[in-house]
Amino acid sequence: MANEVNKAAEDSVNETTASENTNTETTTPTAETASAENGLTEEQQNSAEVDFGVILEQFEQEQTVYHSGELVTGTVVGVSDRGVLVDFGYKSEGVVPTEEFTNSAGEVTVQKGDSVEVVIKSIHSGDAPPTLSRNDAVARKSWSEIEDAFNQEQPIKGRVIDKTKGGLRVDINGVEAFLPGSQVDSRPLRNLDSYIGQEIEAKIIKFSRRRNNIVLSRKALTDEVVNQQKSATLSNIEIGYVVEGTVKNLTDYGAFVDIGGIDGLLHVTDMSWGRLHNPGELFKVNDTVQVKVLKLDREKEKVSLGYKQLLPDPWSTVVEVYPVDTKLQGKVSSVTDYGVFVELEPGVEGLVHVSEVSWSKRSKSPKKMFKNGDVVDVQVLGVDTDERRISLGMKQLQENPWDLVEQKYPVGTKVRGKVRNLTDFGAFVEIEDGIDGLVHVSDITWAKKVKHPKEVLKKDQEVDAVVTSIDRHGKRLSLSIKELTPSAWETFLATHRPGDIVKGKVSRFAGFGVFVELGEGLEGLCHISELSDERVERPEQVVQMGQEMDFKILRIENEDQRIGLSARAVGKEDEPIVDTRMYSTEAKGGMASLGELANLKFGKAAEEPKEEPKKEAAAPKAEKAEETPVEVPEEETATEEPAAETETETAENSEEVSAEAETAETAEAETSEEEAEEKSA
């Protein structure tokens, strides 16, 4: 531009000079005249030179001095792709980038002759035109307005341009400000996307032009309005009032309803009489609803609302609609580990407990059998209107396997099942779905005494057993595994007779003799008098625990399962094989003397010292009697009958003692079995 100005000035000077030369050429002066004219021409020339210098100096003095960063007002003199030319009073026009005057649609918003404010970005002393900025001018003006609004605590308008971490970005006439999420509204908001592109009004709560930092608060303005409405609403409502509100927010646990400046909570349990999994199924944001005030706390400004309270309660007629034993269909609304909730109608649900799903004691988890929405058949078992509970059952509509158990598995039937559980007193065996039988620990095997079923059986092991008893009403079934195999007694009885020699091991001592293990689970008794030909005071004097010896079978009693043995009779063919001595109660399968039976009955009285000489005196006679058989006349035999009768009475007394002890043991065994069955139930 400076070149253009200089060029214009030069052209003006050249034109003046050319006109003077033309005038000089067209005139034919005389010598004096020529000299005079020549003198005038020099003055005029000098005058023209002086005038040009003055004009140039005056032009330069009239130019205002501009600096970079200065805000100026100019006129648009041209618009092109290269930029917008603005004349702001400088010796040359400035250039503004065209994009600063271009809107979002790509259209240029200025034209020639428009007056605009710009900021000088750079100005050069050379021929380059000044660089101007329209955006900086707008921003500078905006900063001034923002500062005034901050100082005067006045609201300012802006447009939300985007969402950022923790809030929104707001454009205020070219200046970007930050609106925190907590300051967007008086009510808590989870989604800020709806504000993008909206024009909002907010207060400036933080301002720093040097740091280019502006923080806004829209909540400061909404709080003023909300507080006024809230105060009016709280003073005009009471518990039980029905009010109209607008759903402002939905959560997993309910909805917040604006009832006039205050947000009341409509809990999900107060939305419907039926089961509602998600509040969004019933309401949407901005829905207008009528609700009932359930709770009111004016000090804390909290209000609890209800919607279902405005609808009829279906539980008021549940007893008439669903009497006990009614069979009906329902829809599964929820499944838990402890049962299934079935919706009978909207607002009315019943629970099928896991124990009422199937007759089986080991039914699958309800979560594996049912899912929400399944239609199922149920029967009403009970109704509690106070607790709003209905007990339902499914297995009642199925056949009870215990009703046919006596027909399918009569006593003596051989069955096969799987061990489901092991306890201290036995094992439970499932013979079919819903029917378990108990194998008592004493009925597992003949072979040995089992302390715990796990010594012989394992869980989920398949076993064969025999049904021994059935209690259909008590739902009890007794089984026996050992009944499938012959007992040790039966085996022994089939292969041995009195007089046979058997090998045995001393298993335990008693005051009247020793018990001898003849096989697994089978014992015989060798009386102390049968241990040796000599008199024995204590069995430990003759034999040792665990010692293996040969014994002769003196007696076998099948009914009582008793075996009498003799160690001293081994190798003596003339020894009798049937002994007149009786079996003691404690001996079980052994033989005891009448004296020991008397000791059992009368206690220590039989062991007094004064009787010892009699026993010692009697011993040689017995030995002598054994060595020399003597024939006794009938008369002497008759005179000894009273003594025989006395012995018989004593034996009878001993048998009574033995019978009483056996009865006590039997009763004790039966009691233990009953306790086991009660535990299993």
NORVEN-V154533 format. One record per residue. RES is the residue in one letter. D_FIRST is the distance of its C-alpha to the first C-alpha in whole Angstrom. Layout:
BEGIN
res & d_first
RES & D_FIRST
RES & D_FIRST
END
This chain:
BEGIN
res & d_first
M & 0
A & 4
N & 5
E & 5
V & 6
N & 9
K & 10
A & 10
A & 12
E & 14
D & 15
S & 17
V & 19
N & 20
E & 21
T & 23
T & 25
A & 26
S & 27
E & 29
N & 30
T & 32
N & 34
T & 35
E & 36
T & 38
T & 40
T & 43
P & 44
T & 47
A & 47
E & 47
T & 45
A & 43
S & 43
A & 42
E & 39
N & 38
G & 38
L & 36
T & 33
E & 33
E & 33
Q & 30
Q & 28
N & 28
S & 28
A & 24
E & 23
V & 24
D & 22
F & 19
G & 19
V & 21
I & 18
L & 15
E & 17
Q & 18
F & 14
E & 14
Q & 17
E & 17
Q & 14
T & 16
V & 16
Y & 16
H & 18
S & 18
G & 21
E & 20
L & 21
V & 19
T & 19
G & 16
T & 16
V & 16
V & 14
G & 14
V & 17
S & 17
D & 19
R & 16
G & 16
V & 15
L & 12
V & 13
D & 11
F & 13
G & 12
Y & 10
K & 7
S & 5
E & 8
G & 10
V & 12
V & 16
P & 18
T & 20
E & 23
E & 23
F & 23
T & 26
N & 30
S & 33
A & 33
G & 30
E & 28
V & 25
T & 26
V & 23
Q & 21
K & 19
G & 19
D & 21
S & 21
V & 21
E & 21
V & 19
V & 19
I & 17
K & 18
S & 16
I & 13
H & 12
S & 11
G & 10
D & 6
A & 8
P & 7
P & 10
T & 13
L & 16
S & 19
R & 21
N & 25
D & 24
A & 24
V & 27
A & 29
R & 28
K & 30
S & 32
W & 34
S & 34
E & 36
I & 38
E & 39
D & 40
A & 42
F & 43
N & 44
Q & 46
E & 48
Q & 46
P & 46
I & 43
K & 42
G & 41
R & 41
V & 43
I & 41
D & 43
K & 47
T & 47
K & 50
G & 52
G & 50
L & 46
R & 43
V & 41
D & 38
I & 37
N & 33
G & 32
V & 34
E & 37
A & 40
F & 44
L & 47
P & 50
G & 53
S & 55
Q & 53
V & 53
D & 56
S & 59
R & 61
P & 61
L & 59
R & 59
N & 56
L & 53
D & 51
S & 52
Y & 49
I & 46
G & 44
Q & 46
E & 44
I & 46
E & 46
A & 47
K & 47
I & 45
I & 48
K & 46
F & 42
S & 40
R & 37
R & 36
R & 38
N & 37
N & 40
I & 41
V & 45
L & 46
S & 50
R & 51
K & 54
A & 54
L & 53
T & 56
D & 59
E & 59
V & 59
V & 62
N & 64
Q & 64
Q & 66
K & 68
S & 69
A & 70
T & 72
L & 74
S & 75
N & 76
I & 78
E & 81
I & 83
G & 84
Y & 81
V & 79
V & 76
E & 73
G & 70
T & 67
V & 67
K & 64
N & 65
L & 67
T & 69
D & 72
Y & 74
G & 73
A & 70
F & 69
V & 69
D & 67
I & 70
G & 68
G & 65
I & 68
D & 68
G & 72
L & 73
L & 75
H & 76
V & 77
T & 81
D & 81
M & 79
S & 82
W & 85
G & 85
R & 83
L & 80
H & 78
N & 74
P & 73
G & 70
E & 73
L & 74
F & 71
K & 67
V & 64
N & 64
D & 67
T & 69
V & 73
Q & 76
V & 77
K & 80
V & 79
L & 82
K & 81
L & 79
D & 78
R & 76
E & 76
K & 74
E & 72
K & 74
V & 75
S & 77
L & 77
G & 79
Y & 79
K & 82
Q & 84
L & 84
L & 85
P & 89
D & 90
P & 92
W & 94
S & 96
T & 98
V & 98
V & 102
E & 103
V & 101
Y & 101
P & 105
V & 106
D & 107
T & 105
K & 103
L & 100
Q & 96
G & 93
K & 90
V & 89
S & 86
S & 86
V & 88
T & 89
D & 91
Y & 94
G & 94
V & 92
F & 91
V & 91
E & 90
L & 93
E & 91
P & 87
G & 88
V & 91
E & 91
G & 94
L & 95
V & 97
H & 98
V & 98
S & 101
E & 102
V & 100
S & 102
W & 106
S & 105
K & 105
R & 102
S & 100
K & 96
S & 93
P & 92
K & 89
K & 90
M & 92
F & 90
K & 86
N & 85
G & 85
D & 89
V & 91
V & 95
D & 98
V & 99
Q & 102
V & 102
L & 104
G & 103
V & 101
D & 100
T & 99
D & 98
E & 96
R & 95
R & 96
I & 98
S & 100
L & 100
G & 101
M & 101
K & 104
Q & 106
L & 105
Q & 106
E & 110
N & 111
P & 113
W & 115
D & 117
L & 118
V & 118
E & 122
Q & 123
K & 120
Y & 121
P & 125
V & 126
G & 127
T & 124
K & 122
V & 119
R & 116
G & 113
K & 110
V & 110
R & 107
N & 108
L & 110
T & 111
D & 114
F & 117
G & 116
A & 114
F & 112
V & 112
E & 110
I & 113
E & 110
D & 107
G & 108
I & 112
D & 112
G & 116
L & 117
V & 118
H & 120
V & 120
S & 124
D & 123
I & 121
T & 124
W & 127
A & 127
K & 125
K & 125
V & 121
K & 119
H & 116
P & 115
K & 112
E & 115
V & 116
L & 113
K & 109
K & 107
D & 106
Q & 109
E & 111
V & 115
D & 118
A & 120
V & 123
V & 123
T & 125
S & 125
I & 123
D & 122
R & 120
H & 119
G & 118
K & 116
R & 118
L & 119
S & 121
L & 121
S & 123
I & 122
K & 125
E & 127
L & 126
T & 128
P & 131
S & 132
A & 133
W & 136
E & 137
T & 136
F & 139
L & 141
A & 141
T & 142
H & 144
R & 148
P & 150
G & 151
D & 148
I & 147
V & 143
K & 141
G & 139
K & 137
V & 137
S & 134
R & 135
F & 138
A & 140
G & 143
F & 145
G & 144
V & 141
F & 139
V & 138
E & 135
L & 137
G & 133
E & 130
G & 131
L & 134
E & 137
G & 140
L & 143
C & 145
H & 147
I & 148
S & 152
E & 151
L & 149
S & 152
D & 156
E & 156
R & 155
V & 151
E & 150
R & 146
P & 144
E & 142
Q & 145
V & 146
V & 142
Q & 139
M & 136
G & 134
Q & 138
E & 138
M & 142
D & 144
F & 146
K & 148
I & 148
L & 150
R & 149
I & 146
E & 146
N & 143
E & 143
D & 142
Q & 140
R & 142
I & 143
G & 146
L & 146
S & 149
A & 148
R & 152
A & 153
V & 151
G & 154
K & 157
E & 158
D & 161
E & 158
P & 158
I & 154
V & 155
D & 155
T & 156
R & 153
M & 151
Y & 147
S & 145
T & 142
E & 140
A & 141
K & 140
G & 141
G & 144
M & 147
A & 149
S & 152
L & 154
G & 154
E & 150
L & 150
A & 152
N & 149
L & 146
K & 148
F & 150
G & 148
K & 149
A & 152
A & 153
E & 152
E & 155
P & 157
K & 160
E & 159
E & 159
P & 162
K & 163
K & 160
E & 161
A & 165
A & 164
A & 162
P & 165
K & 167
A & 164
E & 164
K & 168
A & 168
E & 165
E & 167
T & 170
P & 170
V & 173
E & 174
V & 175
P & 177
E & 177
E & 178
E & 176
T & 173
A & 174
T & 174
E & 171
E & 169
P & 168
A & 166
A & 165
E & 164
T & 162
E & 160
T & 159
E & 158
T & 156
A & 154
E & 154
N & 152
S & 150
E & 149
E & 148
V & 146
S & 144
A & 144
E & 142
A & 140
E & 139
T & 138
A & 136
E & 134
T & 134
A & 132
E & 130
A & 129
E & 128
T & 126
S & 124
E & 123
E & 123
E & 120
A & 118
E & 118
E & 117
K & 114
S & 113
A & 113
END
